Amino acid sequence: MVIRFFYVLFLTSFSLHGFAQTEHIRKSIYFPGGQYYITPYQIQELRQFLDSIPDLNHFNITIHSHTDNIGGAAYNQWLSEMRSATTIHELVDNNGIRIESIEQKDFGQFNPVYDNNTPQGRQMNRRVDIIFWPISL
């Protein structure tokens, strides 16, 4: 079974012409175990996604980084921070997003959304969520 490591989850429905204040968009990047680089394919997908959002300057961005529970807590915290840093670098240096608009939260192996007792759950927990929050004007 081939699992795509990159997909978009729209948490609320929205129109590209306007967002309500409580709506947000989430883009998740998935990583292989123990790695923090973003593949060229994922970079291309991220750029296409960013191009689909009108005026990125009207959003604040939260980066939530997660790992599975393989390895120690300190290692997974470091890995989580490295995944965030790589993602922020891609957003700021290669896509023109303002660093001031980004907030970072690294969870490491804590706060898993999926079951770390299964290979599929661990795979889904190895991710960075990029959450776009509209700024009210």
Solvent accessible surface area in square Angstrom, and as a share of the most:
residue,aa,sasa,rsa
1,M,197,0.88
2,V,144,0.83
3,I,59,0.30
4,R,140,0.51
5,F,73,0.30
6,F,2,0.01
7,Y,77,0.29
8,V,47,0.27
9,L,72,0.36
10,F,103,0.43
11,L,64,0.32
12,T,49,0.29
13,S,99,0.64
14,F,55,0.23
15,S,57,0.37
16,L,88,0.44
17,H,181,0.81
18,G,41,0.39
19,F,46,0.19
20,A,56,0.44
21,Q,130,0.58
22,T,112,0.65
23,E,38,0.17
24,H,34,0.15
25,I,0,0.00
26,R,54,0.20
27,K,3,0.01
28,S,3,0.02
29,I,0,0.00
30,Y,6,0.02
31,F,0,0.00
32,P,41,0.26
33,G,43,0.41
34,G,40,0.39
35,Q,66,0.29
36,Y,79,0.30
37,Y,109,0.41
38,I,15,0.08
39,T,36,0.21
40,P,111,0.70
41,Y,112,0.43
42,Q,5,0.02
43,I,39,0.20
44,Q,97,0.43
45,E,40,0.18
46,L,0,0.00
47,R,95,0.35
48,Q,99,0.44
49,F,17,0.07
50,L,6,0.03
51,D,124,0.64
52,S,57,0.37
53,I,10,0.05
54,P,62,0.39
55,D,71,0.37
56,L,38,0.19
57,N,84,0.43
58,H,74,0.33
59,F,5,0.02
60,N,72,0.37
61,I,1,0.01
62,T,19,0.11
63,I,0,0.00
64,H,46,0.21
65,S,0,0.00
66,H,7,0.03
67,T,2,0.01
68,D,9,0.04
69,N,65,0.33
70,I,109,0.55
71,G,49,0.47
72,G,44,0.43
73,A,45,0.35
74,A,87,0.67
75,Y,96,0.36
76,N,1,0.00
77,Q,61,0.27
78,W,113,0.39
79,L,4,0.02
80,S,0,0.00
81,E,72,0.32
82,M,55,0.25
83,R,0,0.00
84,S,0,0.00
85,A,51,0.40
86,T,33,0.19
87,T,0,0.00
88,I,22,0.11
89,H,98,0.44
90,E,7,0.03
91,L,0,0.00
92,V,39,0.23
93,D,90,0.47
94,N,71,0.36
95,N,39,0.20
96,G,64,0.61
97,I,10,0.05
98,R,97,0.35
99,I,91,0.46
100,E,134,0.60
101,S,8,0.05
102,I,23,0.12
103,E,114,0.51
104,Q,80,0.36
105,K,98,0.41
106,D,25,0.13
107,F,40,0.17
108,G,1,0.01
109,Q,37,0.17
110,F,123,0.51
111,N,86,0.44
112,P,66,0.42
113,V,94,0.54
114,Y,80,0.30
115,D,77,0.40
116,N,16,0.08
117,N,127,0.65
118,T,50,0.29
119,P,87,0.54
120,Q,100,0.45
121,G,6,0.06
122,R,53,0.19
123,Q,29,0.13
124,M,48,0.21
125,N,0,0.00
126,R,38,0.14
127,R,7,0.02
128,V,0,0.00
129,D,3,0.01
130,I,0,0.00
131,I,10,0.05
132,F,0,0.00
133,W,94,0.33
134,P,19,0.12
135,I,60,0.30
136,S,72,0.47
137,L,169,0.84
